Amino acid sequence: MSSIQDKINKLADERKEDLIEILRSLVAFRTESPPARNTEEAQHYIKYLLRDLGFETEEWGLFPGDTIVAGTKPGRNSEQYQSLILNGHIDVVAAGDEDEWEHTPFELRKDGDFLYGRGTADMKGGMASTLFALQLLRELGVELDGDLYFQSVTGEEAGEAGTKSCVDRGMQADFAVVADTSDLAIHGQGGVITGWITIKSKTTHHDGLRSRLIHAGGGIVGASAIEKMMKVIQGLQELERHWAVTKVYPGFLPGSTTINPSVIEGGRNAAYIADECRLWITVHFHPNETYKEVAEEIQQHVLAVAQGDPWLKENPPSFDWGGKSMIEDRGEIFPAIDIDENHPGLVMLKNQHHQVSKQEAVVSMSPTVTDAGWLGQAGIPTVIYGPGKLEEAHSLNERVELQQLIHHAKVLAGFIEKWCNTERSTLNG
């Protein structure tokens, strides 16, 4: 083990109370989403921490009341040495009925080996251990030759793509680590897109005319949009089953590519035949697909189903894919992210994990999604590596193991020191 890693490990164990205090401060900010629009105070706290750590910071609005904070620590020789992005989100899911919690969800509680509170696993724990890793490097006087970036985003829990706003501002690096919930495994991920399918009749009919519509042989060419949507749902089920036997990808179980009819809306009131019906679907896809390709595949299949129905053929479904927010426009996109197990950044992170834990790092695919896909889509080799178990994320009495937070900080600090002090030429041949 390198001498710097020895020093990091020793200091991390000595200063673990500092880590707990960072997490205590983060948990105390009620950054629930929904309702969202409540992260400015938490982001100001992170901004001042970053400044104290020697970062140049910038802050911008994502939505009113929700901001993004990005920090840059320029390297001593940026043009020749590797750069790194550290990324995480500050928003958490709603705590729900706080009376059901054993203790208040926004006051960190230590009980044995665990720390309890909303966001401890997803992912204020990962934010805290990342910031703690940066503190360790500062206290040890570690200098970096390559640029180091820290992104504290919001909107992840509502598909609002705070990370995408970082990418849109041109932020790039040679490698990125997203400290989201992975139980200290190194993860890639599949992707998710939501979409609305709408069936709308050209004519609105009164309920009194139902007996005369085409289904009853009454002579009026009309139909219920709700009933016709049932054919679309059946077609989606058939496509989902087809995907289950035709779409395979390493790290995913058969059937991982799902089409979930999540919400259905339709009709005016009981006095009318439903002249419109809207179906909200959530689609999971593999890393070798894009959300645009998957949306197009579903769209073509549904239109083919419509061609087999005389009424739908004349009143074809329409589609509205994705969106910028589950809160603002009821839509979201999470791009997939593949991982290259031979990439120097992944290999180095894996080796660092082994040095600290004496165990091989698990490299696999996450069963959920994070903002990491936006970094990958921007051409930045990216992995998810963070503390916390997925079964704890969003749960009642959410918790994270303290030792796992410390372990994450040790590995990340050692990795930062090694990666940002590695010349690009040594990795590029």
N, C-alpha and C positions, 0 to 999 in steps of 0.2 A: 504494500500500500504506500502511496506517495506520502511524503512528509506533510504536504499541505492538507491532504485528506485526514491524516492523523490529527492535525491541529483543528480542523473543522469539526471532527467528531467529538473531540474533547470539549471544545467551546460550546457546541450545541447541547451537550449533556449538562454543562455547567449553567447555561443560560436558558434552560427550557421554560422557566417562569416568564421570560420575556415573550416567548412564543405564545404561551397561554394568555398573556395580557393583550397581545395583538388580536388574538381570536376573540377574546372577551369584548374588546372594543368593536370589532366588526359585527359580532352577533347582536350587539345592543342597537345597531342601526336597523330600523324596521323597513327593510327594503323589499317588502313583499310584492310579488307580481303574479296575478293582479292584487291590488289595483295599479301598481307601478306608479311612475311619476314621483318618486320619493327617494332618489339616490344621491342628490346633490351633496347632502351633508356627509354621507359616507365617502363619496368621492373626494371631497375636500380633505378629509382625514388621510386618505391614501396619497393624495397629492403632496401633502406636507411631509408624510413619511418618506416619499420618494425624494423630495428636495433635500431632506436631511441626509439621505443616502447618496447624495451627489448627482442626482438625475436632473436634467432639464425637463420641465413638464409643460404640457399643453392640455387644455380642457375645452370640450365643445359639447353642444347640446345634441342629444339624439331625439328626444321629445321634451316638451316643457316639463321641467322637474327631474328629468333623467339626463345625466351627462356621462361623457366618456373622458377618462384620464389616461394619457399616454406619457411615459417617461423615456428619456434617452440619456444613456451614459456613454458619451463618445469614447472610443478606444484610442490608445496611443498611436496605433498604426492601422487605421481602419481599412485602408486600401488593400492591405496584404493579409489581414487576419479575419477569421470567421466571425460573423455577426449572429446574434441570437435574439429571438422574440420570446418573452415569457408572457403568457396570456391567461386571463381568468375573468369570471363574471361576478359581480357584486350583488346581483338580485337573487332572491330566493322565492320559493313558492309560498303561498299563503299558509299560515300556521293553522288555520281553521279555528275550531272551538278551543280556545286556550284552556278552558276548564277541564278538557280531556287530557291535557298534558300533566305529567306528574309535577313539573315545575314550570314556571313561566318560560316560554320558548325563546325570549329575547334577553335572558340573563344566563350567561354561561355557567354551567354547573359541572364540577368535577366529582365523579363518583368512581372510586377505584382506578382502573386503567382507562376510563372513558371520560370524554367531555361531551356534555349534552347541550343542545340548543338548535334552533332553526338555522340551517345552513352549515352546521359543523361538518357534514359529509358532502353537501352539494351547495356551493363549494367554497364557503368562507374558510373552511379548514385548509383547503389548497391555497387560497390567497394568503392566509396567515403564514403557512410554512414557506411559501415562496418569498414573502417579504422578510421572514426570519432568515432565510438563506442569504439574502442580500445583506442583512445586518451582520451576519457572521463574516462575510467577505470583507465588509468595511472594517470591522473590528480587528481583523487579522492583517489589515493593510494590503490586501490583494489588489494588484493593478491588472487591468485588462487591456490587451492590445486591440481586440476587436470590439465593435459597437454592441452594446447591450440595450435592449428595449423592453419596457414593461407596459402592458396594456391592461387596464382595469376597465372592463366594459359592463354594460347593463343591457337588458332586453333579452338575454338568452332564454329565460324561462317562458317568454311569450313570443318567441320567434322573431324578435325585433332586430336581430343581427347587428348588435353594437360592434362586433368584430368586423363585419362587412364595412362599417363606416371607417374603420382603421385602414382597411385595404383600399377603400375608395380614395383615401387621402394619400395613397402612394407608399404606405409603410411596407418595407420589404426587409428580408434578412436571409441568411444562408440556411437557417433552421429555426423551427419554432416548437416550443413545448407548451401545451395547454394543460394546466394543472387541475383539470376537472376529474370527477370521481372515477377512479379506475382500480382501486385496491392495490395500487403500486404495480399494476401491470402496464405494459406499453401497448397502447391501443391505436388502431385505426377505427373507422366506423363506416356503416352504410349511410344512406341519406333518407330524407323525408321531404315530401312535398304535399301540401293540401290543395284541394281544388273543389270548386262548386260546379255541379252539373245541373242545368236548369231545363225543364220542360215547360213550355208555355203555349197554350192554345191561342189560335188567332181570334177565337170567338168565346165570349163568356155566356154560359147558359144558366137559366134559372133552375133551381132544384125541381120545379114542377115539370120540367121537360126531360128528366132523366129517363123516364119510361119510353121516350121516343128516340133516344140516342142509339148509335150503331150497335151497342152491345145487346140491346133488346129488340133490334129489328124494327125500330120505330121510324126509320127513314131520315133521321137527322145525323149528319156526319159530324159527330162530336164525341168527346171522351173526357174522362177524368184524368187530369195530369198526375194525380197521386197514383191511380191505378197503373198508368203507363210507366211511372217511375219504378214500379215493381219489376217490370221487364228489364229495365236498366240494371237494377240491383242484382237480378238473377244473372245477367250477362257479366257483371263484375265478379260475382262469385265463381263463374266458370273460368274467367281469365285468371283469377287468383289461384284456382286449383291447377290450371295449366302451368302457371309460373312455378308452382311448387315442385313440379317434376321436370321442368325444362331449364330453370335458372339455378345454377350452382355457383358457389364461390367459397374459397378456403376461409374457414373461420366462422361460417354461418351454417346453421342447421337448415335442412330442407323446410320450405314454407316460410322462410324469413321475409320474403318479398310479399308483403300483405297489402290488401286494399280494404280499408275499414270504412264502411258507411257510418260515419260518426254522428251526423245530425241530419234530420229531414224536416223540411218546412213546406207547407203548402195549403192552399185553399184560402177563401175569403171569410166565409161563415157558412152556417148550415143552410142558408137559403140559396146557395149557388153550387153548381158543379165546379169542382176545383179546376180553375183555369191555369194555375201555375204550381209547380212543385220544384223545390230546390234540394239537392242532396250534397252534403259536405262530406268529402272523403279524405282520408289520410293514407298516404301511400309510402311504404318502405321499399327501398331499392338497394342494390349492391354497389360496391365501389367502382365496378367496371361500367356503370351506367351513369348518365347525367339525368338531372330532374327534367330537362327538356325532352330527352328521348323517352323517358317513362311516361310523361304526360301525353306525348304524341301517340304512344302505343295504346294507352287507355282510350284516348279520344277516338282513334280509328276503330277500335273494337266496339265501342258504344255506338258509333255511327253505323257500323255494320249490323249491329243488333237492331237499330232503328230501321234499317232498310228492309228488314224482315217483317215489319209491322206496317200495315197500310196507313194507319193514322200517324205514327211516328215518322214515317217516310215523308209525310207532308208537313209535319211539325217537328223537325229534328232537334235534338238536344243541343244546347250551347254550353260552352265551357269557360271557366275563369280560374286560372291556375296561380298558385302562390300568393304572395302578398308581402307587405312590409311589417305586419304585426297581427297577432291573434287578437289584440285588443282594439286596434284602430280599424282594420279592414277584414278581420277574421280570415287571415291567411298567413302561411309561413313557408319558408324553404330552409332546409338544412342540407347543404351539399355533402356528398359522401367524400371520404378520404381514404385512399389506399396507403399502404405503408411498404416501403422497400427495406427488407430486413438487412440488406447489405449497404444501406446508406451509412456513410461515416458517422453522422450524428446519432442515428439509432444505435449503431454498434458501440459508440463511445458511451452513450447513456446506459445501455445494457451492461457494459463492463463496469461502469461506475456503480450501478445497482449491486452487481455481484461483489465488488470490492467492499461495499459497506455492509451488506446483509449476509455475505457468504452463500447466497442462494442465487440460482439462475432467474433472471427476470422473465416473466411470462410475456410473450409477444402474441397478441391475438386481436380479434375484432370486438369492439364494444357492442352490446345488444341495444344500446340507446344512441342518441345523437347529441352532439355539442356544436359549439361555434367553430370547432377546429376545421370543419370543411371549408369555410370561407378562406382561411389561410392557405389550405391546400389548393383550392381552386385558383388562387392568385399565383400559383407556381412556387410556393414556399414549402419545402419538405417539412411535414408537421406530424407530431405524435401527441397523443393524450397520455399523460403520466401524472397521476395525482393520488392523494390519499382518500380514504373513505370507501365504503362498500355501497354498491348500487341499491341493495335492499334497504339501506338506511336513508337514502336520498328521498326527500318528500314525505318521510314517514313521521308518525306520531312519536314523540320522544327521540327525535333524531340524535345520533351520536357518532363520534369518531374516536378511534383509539389514539391516545396521546403519543404512544411510542411510534405509531405510523406517521404522525405529523413530523416527529423528530427525524425519523428515518428519511422521509421525503426531503426535508430541508438539508440533511447531510449529503444525500445523493445529488440534489440539485446544485448545491453550492460547489461541490467538487466538479460537477459537470460544467458549470458556468466557467470556472477557473480554467479548466482544461480546454474546452471548446473555443472560448474567446481568445485563448493564447496559442491557438494552432494556426499556422500559416495555410492559406488556401492552396498554395502550390504543393504542399505535402500531401494534400488529399486529392488533388486533381492530376496527379501524376507528374 
